[in-house]
Structures are given as structure tokens and as C-alpha cells.
Amino acid sequence: MKNFLTTYLLLIISLSGFLIFSNNVLANDEIETIISTTRIAICGNNIKEPGEQCDGPDLSGATCQTLGYYSGTLGCTPACTYDTSLCTSAPPPSSGGGGGSQVSPTLGISFSGLAYPESKVILLKDAQIKTTTIADKDANFSINVSDISRGDYTFSIYAEDNQMIRSVLLTYSRKITDRAIRIDNIFIPPSLAVDKEQVRQGNDIAVFGQSTPNSEITITISGQGKEITKKTNSDKNGNYHLTFNTQELAMGEYLARANSFYKEQTSTFSKSMRFIVGTQDILAELPRGLIGDLNNDGRVNLIDFSIMAFWYRKPNPPAHVDLNNDGRVDLVDFSIMMFHWTG
């Protein structure tokens, strides 16, 4: 743990140094603000935080497939790094029989799987929107990309539900060569929202969202040294809604997240939504995207900082990276990101 904290603090120093030496314009009090808003990660609290690949069951959308494996079950080690021991590599291509015609290799990549019924599915290539599609009424979607050159790429995919709430981002790094690549059996985790950002202890709170139709939804509530699970089902349109009483929860901060079980497939966890059990009810707004959350994981942290740093002073930055929409990424955009920093 000591080595981890040392490494993490060095990253924070690097973050501040990047801003200082880029333009020499930040004042000391601004630097202190940046550092003070950053949280120290704790391995073993079942919440993935900056500097961790995972933490217990929280894989932040990662799967064996997103790490380049063919199939399998991804786990997390006690050191908060990926456990790929149950991941399997793709089987070798079968050799064809004699005498048949040979199919020429095709350049490109395709994605297919499950999202939400008639939802918008967005594909990013190297942090820029490449294309979108609409899932069918059974939540199936398929995206084909053929206009692409050979090279290494990072593809990311997410869905927007019928209330424009975004799913967690699933990421796949692939090398495009002279053969077509297929990434199948994608299962986008449920969208998730809560109706209150603070709930008076003993009052009800609602957790809701969208997933595949007629699925079993497991909602996990964790906080204050306690974890409870609740189950419900999505309807034919993929919508789910669970209301429960908070009398069993001590006062304090909690995280809610959900995953879905559908036709022998289990999704990874959704984004985590925070709420507080306190002394009054405060209604929550729908989570339609956090400013500065460039990789759409529900947090603004060093991962988002690195994405923005990549586009610093480069021409034609993606619209979601250019936070003040002035056509360039500069210190103003970093300042906006720091204001919304969650760690």
C-alpha cells in the first residue's frame, strides 16, 4: 500500500507539473486546489479508483474480450489488478479442405451484441465518434466498420437509454491487419439512476434504468461497511424500477450499481451512482453525462486527464474533449475539468 500511495502521489505531482510547464500561468492556489480535490485510492473497498485496474467485483466494464482475449471470466486480484487466469485466447483458424475457392481477406472490424430496445449505440475510435446505430426491439445491435486502415486502435462502445442516460463505456484495443475482426456477444450493462441524491433515513429511494427486455436485474448497494443486493426484472421494453426503504441503512454515503442476467449471459456492472442517507430528501437530476468524463465511466479522474492531454493544442479535437467549444484544447479546458474532478 505504501508503494501504491507513493506512485499515486507522484501522478498527482505530474498532473500539476504538466499544467505549470505547459504555459507557466497557473498560480500556486490553483495548483493547491487541483491537488486537494484528488482522492487517494484504497485497494480492497470494492470500488475501482484511479491507479487501480479493478477492485473486487468492480471491473469498470472490463471483460476478457476488452483485454484482447477470445472469451472467459475476468477477475480481480487482491492487489487490484486484472486476473486473466480464466480468460482464453481465440482458437486457431481451421484449415480449409482441398479444391475449394479461397476467400480473400477483408479489412475491417465489426461489433455485435445486446444493448437496450431501440436504443442509440455509439462507437468511438480513438476517443472520437466513429458511427452510431439503433438497436432493434429485442436490444440486438450490429456495427460494421470497413473504412479503416491498418494499425492499432482503441474502440469504445456505449448505449443511451430512452431517457438519454448513458451506459458505462466498454473498451476494446485491437490491431487491424488484412483480416476482418469480429467482436461478438457484447453485453452492455444496464443504465442506472436514482431518484434522490439524499434520502431521509427511513424513506424510500428508487433505482431505475434500462437493460435488455425481460432480464433479471441485480442492484447492489454498498457503503458504511455494508453491502446489500436487491433483485427486480426489466419489462418487455427493458425498463426496470426498484423502490426500497432505507431504514436498514445507516446514515452516510452509498453507491448503487446494477448488472443484468439475460439468456445465460451476465453483464458487467453499470456505472455507480452515489446517494446519501441523511436527514432530508433531495431529488436527483438524471445523470446525462458528467462534464469532463471523457471515457464515460462516471468519474473525472487521471484517465480523462490523459485523454485531454493527448489532444492538448492539437488541431480538430473531438467535441466532447473541447469542453468550452472553442475549437482547441488548452488550459481553459483543463480548468473546467479540474472544477468537475471526482478522482
C-alpha positions in Angstrom: 0.0 0.0 0.0 2.9 2.4 0.8 4.3 1.9 -2.7 0.9 2.5 -4.2 0.3 5.7 -2.4 3.8 6.9 -3.4 3.1 6.2 -7.0 -0.3 7.9 -6.9 1.1 11.0 -5.3 3.8 11.1 -8.0 1.0 11.1 -10.6 -0.7 14.0 -8.9 2.6 15.9 -8.9 3.0 15.1 -12.6 -0.6 16.3 -13.2 0.2 19.7 -11.6 3.6 19.9 -13.4 2.0 19.3 -16.8 -0.2 22.4 -16.2 2.6 24.5 -14.8 5.2 23.9 -17.5 2.7 23.9 -20.4 2.1 27.7 -20.1 3.6 28.8 -16.7 0.3 30.6 -16.0 -1.2 28.7 -13.0 -1.0 30.3 -9.6 0.0 28.4 -6.5 -3.5 28.5 -5.1 -4.8 26.9 -8.3 -2.3 24.1 -8.0 -3.3 23.5 -4.4 -7.0 23.3 -5.5 -6.2 20.7 -8.1 -4.3 18.6 -5.6 -6.8 19.0 -2.8 -9.7 17.8 -4.9 -8.0 14.5 -5.8 -8.8 11.4 -3.7 -6.4 8.7 -2.6 -7.5 5.3 -3.9 -7.9 2.4 -1.4 -7.4 -1.1 -2.7 -9.9 -3.5 -1.2 -13.0 -1.3 -0.8 -14.8 -2.9 -3.8 -14.7 0.4 -5.7 -12.4 0.9 -8.7 -10.4 4.1 -8.2 -7.6 5.9 -10.0 -4.5 3.8 -10.1 -6.4 0.6 -9.9 -7.3 -1.7 -12.8 -10.2 -3.1 -10.7 -11.3 -3.6 -7.1 -13.1 -6.7 -6.0 -16.2 -7.1 -8.2 -15.9 -3.6 -9.7 -14.2 -4.2 -13.1 -15.5 -0.9 -14.5 -16.9 -2.6 -17.6 -13.7 -4.6 -18.4 -14.1 -8.2 -19.7 -11.7 -10.8 -21.1 -12.8 -9.6 -24.5 -12.0 -6.0 -23.9 -8.5 -7.1 -22.9 -8.0 -8.9 -26.2 -9.0 -12.4 -25.2 -11.5 -14.6 -27.0 -13.7 -15.5 -24.0 -13.7 -16.3 -20.4 -14.4 -14.7 -17.0 -12.3 -11.8 -15.9 -11.4 -11.5 -12.2 -9.6 -9.1 -9.9 -6.6 -9.9 -7.7 -6.2 -8.8 -4.1 -3.7 -6.2 -5.5 -6.4 -4.6 -7.6 -5.0 -5.8 -10.9 -6.8 -7.9 -13.5 -6.9 -11.7 -13.0 -6.9 -13.2 -16.5 -6.3 -16.8 -15.4 -9.8 -17.7 -16.6 -9.6 -15.8 -19.9 -9.0 -17.9 -23.1 -7.3 -16.9 -26.3 -9.0 -17.2 -29.7 -8.8 -20.7 -31.2 -6.6 -21.1 -34.3 -8.4 -20.7 -37.6 -9.5 -24.0 -39.1 -7.7 -25.2 -42.2 -9.9 -25.4 -45.3 -10.4 -28.6 -47.4 -8.8 -29.0 -50.7 -10.3 -27.9 -54.0 -12.5 -25.0 -52.7 -12.2 -21.4 -53.6 -10.2 -19.2 -51.3 -11.9 -16.2 -49.7 -9.8 -13.1 -49.9 -9.1 -11.4 -46.5 -11.3 -8.4 -45.7 -10.1 -5.3 -43.9 -12.3 -4.1 -41.1 -13.9 -4.7 -37.8 -17.5 -5.5 -36.6 -19.2 -5.3 -33.3 -22.5 -7.1 -32.2 -24.3 -7.8 -29.1 -27.1 -6.6 -26.7 -27.9 -3.0 -25.6 -31.4 -1.7 -24.8 -34.5 -2.0 -27.0 -34.4 0.7 -29.8 -31.5 2.4 -28.0 -28.8 4.5 -29.6 -25.5 2.7 -29.7 -22.3 4.8 -30.2 -18.9 3.5 -31.4 -15.8 5.6 -30.7 -12.5 5.1 -32.4 -9.5 6.6 -30.5 -11.9 8.7 -28.4 -13.8 10.1 -31.4 -17.2 9.1 -32.5 -16.9 6.8 -35.5 -20.5 5.8 -36.1 -23.8 5.1 -34.4 -26.6 2.6 -34.8 -30.0 1.8 -33.3 -30.7 -1.5 -31.6 -33.8 -3.4 -32.6 -36.8 -4.0 -30.3 -35.1 -7.0 -28.8 -32.0 -4.9 -28.0 -29.7 -6.5 -30.6 -27.2 -4.3 -32.4 -24.5 -4.7 -35.0 -21.9 -2.2 -36.3 -19.5 -2.8 -39.2 -16.5 -0.6 -39.9 -14.8 -1.1 -43.2 -13.3 2.3 -44.0 -10.3 1.9 -41.8 -6.6 1.5 -42.4 -4.2 -1.0 -40.9 -2.9 0.0 -37.4 -3.6 -0.2 -33.7 -6.8 1.3 -32.5 -8.8 1.7 -29.3 -12.5 1.2 -29.8 -15.2 2.1 -27.2 -18.9 1.5 -27.3 -21.8 2.6 -25.1 -25.6 3.0 -25.3 -28.1 5.7 -24.5 -31.3 4.6 -22.9 -34.8 6.0 -23.6 -34.1 8.8 -21.1 -30.7 9.6 -22.6 -28.9 8.1 -19.7 -25.6 6.7 -20.9 -24.3 3.2 -20.1 -20.8 2.6 -18.9 -18.1 2.6 -21.7 -16.8 -0.8 -22.9 -13.3 -0.6 -24.5 -11.6 -2.9 -26.9 -8.0 -2.4 -28.2 -7.3 -4.1 -31.5 -4.7 -4.3 -34.2 -6.3 -4.0 -37.7 -4.4 -6.1 -40.3 -5.5 -7.7 -43.5 -8.2 -9.9 -41.9 -11.6 -8.9 -40.7 -12.1 -8.8 -36.9 -15.4 -9.7 -35.2 -16.2 -8.8 -31.6 -19.4 -10.6 -30.7 -21.5 -11.3 -27.6 -21.1 -7.8 -26.3 -23.5 -7.2 -23.4 -23.8 -3.5 -22.5 -24.5 -3.2 -18.7 -27.8 -1.5 -17.6 -28.2 2.2 -17.4 -28.8 3.4 -13.9 -30.1 6.4 -12.0 -31.6 7.1 -8.5 -34.4 9.5 -7.8 -32.8 11.2 -4.8 -29.2 12.4 -4.2 -30.1 12.4 -0.5 -32.8 10.4 1.2 -34.1 10.9 4.7 -33.4 7.7 6.7 -36.5 5.5 6.7 -37.9 7.0 3.5 -37.9 5.2 0.1 -35.4 5.6 -2.7 -35.9 4.4 -6.3 -33.3 2.9 -8.5 -34.2 2.7 -12.2 -32.8 2.3 -15.7 -33.0 0.2 -18.9 -31.5 -3.1 -19.9 -32.4 -6.0 -22.2 -36.0 -6.9 -22.1 -37.3 -9.4 -19.6 -34.0 -9.6 -17.8 -33.1 -10.2 -14.1 -31.6 -7.1 -12.7 -29.4 -7.3 -9.6 -28.9 -4.0 -7.8 -26.0 -3.8 -5.3 -25.9 -1.1 -2.6 -22.6 -0.7 -0.8 -21.4 1.7 1.9 -20.8 2.2 5.6 -19.2 -1.2 5.8 -22.3 -2.9 4.4 -23.4 -4.4 1.1 -26.9 -5.5 0.2 -28.4 -6.7 -3.0 -31.9 -6.3 -4.4 -33.4 -8.0 -7.4 -36.0 -7.0 -9.9 -36.9 -7.6 -13.5 -37.0 -5.5 -16.6 -40.2 -5.3 -18.6 -40.7 -6.1 -22.3 -39.2 -2.7 -23.2 -36.2 -3.2 -21.0 -37.2 -0.8 -18.3 -36.7 -1.6 -14.6 -37.7 0.2 -11.4 -37.0 -0.8 -7.8 -38.1 1.1 -4.8 -36.8 0.2 -1.3 -36.9 1.6 2.2 -33.7 3.0 3.7 -34.5 2.1 7.3 -31.9 -0.8 7.1 -29.2 1.6 6.0 -27.1 3.7 8.5 -26.7 7.4 7.7 -23.9 8.1 5.3 -22.8 7.8 1.7 -23.7 4.8 -0.5 -23.1 3.6 -4.1 -25.7 1.9 -6.2 -24.8 -0.2 -9.3 -26.6 -2.9 -11.3 -25.9 -5.8 -13.6 -28.2 -7.8 -15.8 -28.8 -11.5 -16.4 -30.3 -12.5 -19.8 -30.4 -15.8 -21.6 -27.4 -17.3 -19.7 -25.4 -14.1 -20.1 -24.4 -11.8 -17.3 -23.3 -8.3 -17.9 -20.6 -6.4 -16.0 -21.6 -3.7 -13.6 -23.2 -0.4 -14.6 -21.9 3.0 -13.6 -22.1 3.6 -9.9 -24.5 6.2 -8.6 -23.9 7.9 -5.3 -26.6 8.8 -2.8 -26.6 9.9 0.9 -28.8 8.6 3.6 -29.3 11.7 5.8 -31.9 13.9 7.4 -33.8 15.2 4.4 -35.0 14.2 0.9 -33.2 16.0 -2.0 -34.3 15.0 -5.5 -31.6 14.0 -8.0 -31.2 15.0 -11.6 -30.9 12.4 -14.3 -27.2 11.6 -15.0 -26.9 12.6 -18.6 -23.2 12.8 -18.6 -20.6 14.3 -16.3 -18.6 17.3 -17.6 -15.1 16.2 -18.1 -15.9 12.5 -18.0 -14.2 11.8 -21.4 -14.3 8.0 -21.1 -17.8 7.9 -19.8 -17.1 5.9 -16.7 -19.0 8.1 -14.3 -15.9 9.8 -12.9 -13.5 12.6 -13.8 -10.0 11.4 -13.0 -6.5 10.8 -14.3 -7.8 8.7 -17.2 -9.8 11.6 -18.5 -6.8 13.9 -17.9 -4.6 11.7 -20.1 -7.2 11.8 -22.9 -7.3 15.6 -22.7 -3.5 15.8 -22.6 -3.3 13.7 -25.8 -5.4 16.4 -27.6 -3.6 19.4 -26.0 -3.0 22.0 -28.7 -3.7 19.5 -31.5 -6.0 20.5 -34.4 -9.6 19.4 -34.6 -10.1 17.9 -31.1 -13.3 15.8 -30.6 -16.2 17.9 -29.4 -16.5 16.1 -26.1 -12.9 16.8 -25.2 -13.1 20.5 -26.1 -15.1 21.4 -23.0 -15.6 25.1 -23.8 -16.3 24.5 -27.5 -13.7 27.0 -28.8 -12.1 24.6 -31.3 -9.0 23.8 -29.3 -7.9 22.1 -26.1 -6.0 24.4 -23.8 -5.6 25.4 -20.2 -9.2 26.6 -20.1 -10.5 23.1 -20.8 -8.1 21.7 -18.1 -9.5 24.2 -15.6 -13.1 23.1 -16.4 -12.1 19.5 -15.9 -10.4 20.3 -12.6 -13.6 22.0 -11.4 -15.6 18.8 -12.0 -12.8 16.5 -10.7 -14.1 13.5 -8.8 -10.9 11.3 -8.5 
